[in-house]
Amino acid sequence: MTGAVSTTLVRPYRESDRDAVYEVCIATGHGGTDARGVYRRPDILPEIFAGPHLAFEPEFAFVLEDAGAVVGYTLGTADTAAHAARFRAEWLPAAAIRFPALDHPAGDLDEYMVDLLHTPERKVRPELADDYPAHLHVDILPAHQGAGHGRALIETLLGALATAGVPGVHLSTLHTNTSSVAFYTRLGFATLPLAHPMLTYLGRATA
């Protein structure tokens, strides 16, 4: 008796995938669950975490497809500092029309995201520039989690970054998200000694 044939595959991002990637970003935007009903404007999430990557470095974007539908993705940048500079110069002016900067401290999740949108430099940690200049994001719809797809996506991106000569990649996750830390540790990421009140940083070589 043979098992069912898998309908999933990891492939390079295509421009026609943009709306589907945005949808996955929103559907996983609240700790891996749907951000609708949590945020008044959940459409701000892909403006921060997905759109700039797709626009600037689509060669480091890969999607998980199941039966023709995009159900996950990984996005990366080869140089975090350069990405932040382009975000401010090329992405933020248009995004700010829809999501203007606050004139007061953030008071809820929506306003916190507006602050993130307007501070792309927050992603730059000079301590990581030499060994871990790249960074990545990965999101998978809940129904497709736990089946090895996250590993497949990340390994695909690592291969692309290594081919481009990028030595290492980093990411950050909330201190409280111990399952996320454990997942990345299994993939060879190590906790990095960077102080942050909310985030744990992890990094690994691309090859």
C-alpha positions in Angstrom: 0.0 0.0 0.0 1.5 3.3 -1.0 1.0 6.6 0.8 -0.9 9.6 -0.6 1.1 11.7 -3.0 2.0 15.1 -1.6 0.6 18.1 -3.4 3.0 20.6 -1.8 6.1 22.1 -3.3 8.5 24.9 -2.6 9.2 27.2 -5.5 10.5 30.6 -6.3 8.1 33.5 -5.8 6.3 34.9 -8.9 4.8 38.4 -9.2 1.4 36.8 -9.5 1.8 35.4 -6.0 1.9 38.9 -4.3 -1.8 38.9 -3.2 -1.6 35.4 -1.9 1.6 36.2 0.1 -0.1 39.2 1.6 -3.1 37.0 2.6 -0.8 34.5 4.3 0.9 37.3 6.1 -2.4 38.6 7.5 -3.7 35.1 8.2 -0.6 34.3 10.4 0.0 37.8 11.6 -1.1 37.4 15.2 1.4 34.9 16.7 0.8 32.5 13.8 -3.0 33.0 13.8 -5.3 35.3 11.9 -4.8 39.0 12.6 -8.3 39.9 11.5 -10.4 40.8 14.5 -7.2 41.6 16.4 -6.1 44.6 14.4 -8.4 47.3 13.0 -6.1 47.5 9.9 -4.5 44.1 9.5 -3.4 45.2 6.0 -0.5 47.1 7.6 1.2 43.8 8.4 2.3 42.9 4.8 3.2 46.5 4.3 5.9 46.0 6.9 6.9 42.4 6.7 6.2 41.2 3.2 5.8 43.8 0.5 9.3 45.4 0.7 11.0 42.0 0.4 8.9 41.1 -2.7 9.7 44.5 -4.3 13.4 44.7 -3.5 14.7 41.2 -3.5 12.3 38.7 -5.1 15.2 36.4 -5.7 15.1 35.7 -2.0 11.4 34.9 -1.9 10.0 31.4 -2.0 6.5 30.1 -1.6 5.0 26.9 -0.3 2.3 25.8 -2.8 -0.4 23.2 -2.2 -2.6 22.1 -5.0 -1.9 25.4 -6.8 -2.6 27.7 -3.8 0.1 29.6 -1.8 -0.1 28.4 1.8 3.3 29.7 3.1 6.4 31.6 2.2 9.9 32.6 3.3 11.3 36.0 2.5 14.8 37.3 3.0 17.2 40.1 2.4 21.0 39.7 1.8 21.9 42.9 3.6 19.7 44.2 6.5 21.1 47.7 6.6 20.7 48.2 2.9 17.1 46.8 3.1 16.3 49.3 5.9 17.7 52.2 3.8 15.6 51.2 0.8 12.5 50.8 2.9 12.8 54.3 4.2 13.7 55.9 0.8 11.5 53.8 -1.6 8.8 52.0 0.4 7.8 54.3 3.3 6.7 57.4 1.3 3.8 55.5 -0.3 3.0 53.4 2.7 2.9 56.5 4.9 0.0 57.9 2.9 -2.1 55.0 4.1 -0.6 54.7 7.5 0.6 58.2 8.7 3.2 58.5 11.5 1.8 58.9 15.0 2.0 62.2 16.8 1.7 60.4 20.2 3.0 57.2 21.8 1.5 54.0 20.5 -1.4 53.0 22.6 -2.5 49.7 21.0 -1.4 47.0 18.6 -2.4 48.9 15.5 -0.4 52.0 16.6 2.5 49.8 17.6 2.6 48.5 14.0 2.5 52.0 12.6 5.5 52.8 14.7 7.3 49.7 13.3 6.4 50.8 9.8 8.0 54.2 10.3 11.2 52.9 12.0 12.8 50.5 9.5 16.2 51.2 11.1 15.1 49.2 14.2 16.0 46.0 12.2 19.7 47.0 11.9 22.0 45.6 14.5 25.6 46.6 13.6 26.9 43.7 15.7 25.5 41.3 13.1 26.7 43.0 10.0 29.8 40.9 9.4 28.6 37.4 10.3 24.8 37.6 9.9 24.0 40.4 7.5 20.9 38.7 6.1 17.6 38.3 7.8 14.5 36.3 7.0 10.8 35.8 7.7 8.8 32.6 7.3 5.0 32.1 7.7 2.9 29.1 7.0 -0.9 28.7 7.4 -1.8 26.7 10.5 -3.2 23.7 8.6 0.2 23.2 6.9 2.4 23.6 10.0 4.2 20.7 11.6 4.9 18.8 8.4 8.4 19.9 7.7 7.5 22.7 5.3 9.2 25.4 7.4 12.5 23.5 7.2 12.1 23.1 3.5 11.4 26.8 2.9 14.3 28.0 5.1 16.8 25.5 3.6 15.8 26.8 0.1 16.4 30.4 1.2 19.6 29.5 2.9 20.8 27.9 -0.4 20.0 31.0 -2.4 21.7 33.3 0.1 24.8 31.0 0.1 24.9 31.1 -3.7 24.9 34.9 -3.5 27.9 34.9 -1.2 26.0 35.9 2.0 27.8 34.3 5.0 25.0 34.2 7.6 21.4 35.1 8.4 19.6 36.1 11.5 16.0 36.5 12.7 14.2 37.6 15.9 11.3 36.2 17.8 9.6 37.2 21.0 11.3 36.0 24.3 8.0 34.3 25.2 7.8 32.3 22.0 9.8 29.3 23.2 8.4 27.0 20.6 9.7 29.3 17.8 13.2 29.3 19.5 13.1 25.6 19.7 12.1 25.3 16.0 15.0 27.4 14.8 17.4 25.7 17.1 16.6 22.4 15.5 17.5 24.0 12.1 20.9 24.9 13.3 20.3 28.5 14.5 22.0 29.6 17.7 20.9 32.2 20.1 22.9 35.4 19.7 24.0 37.5 22.7 22.1 40.7 21.8 20.2 42.5 24.5 16.6 43.4 23.7 13.6 43.9 26.1 11.2 41.8 24.0 13.2 39.8 21.3 15.5 36.9 21.1 17.9 36.9 18.2 19.1 33.8 16.5 21.6 33.3 13.6 23.3 30.7 11.6 25.7 30.4 8.6 24.0 29.9 5.3 26.2 26.9 4.4 
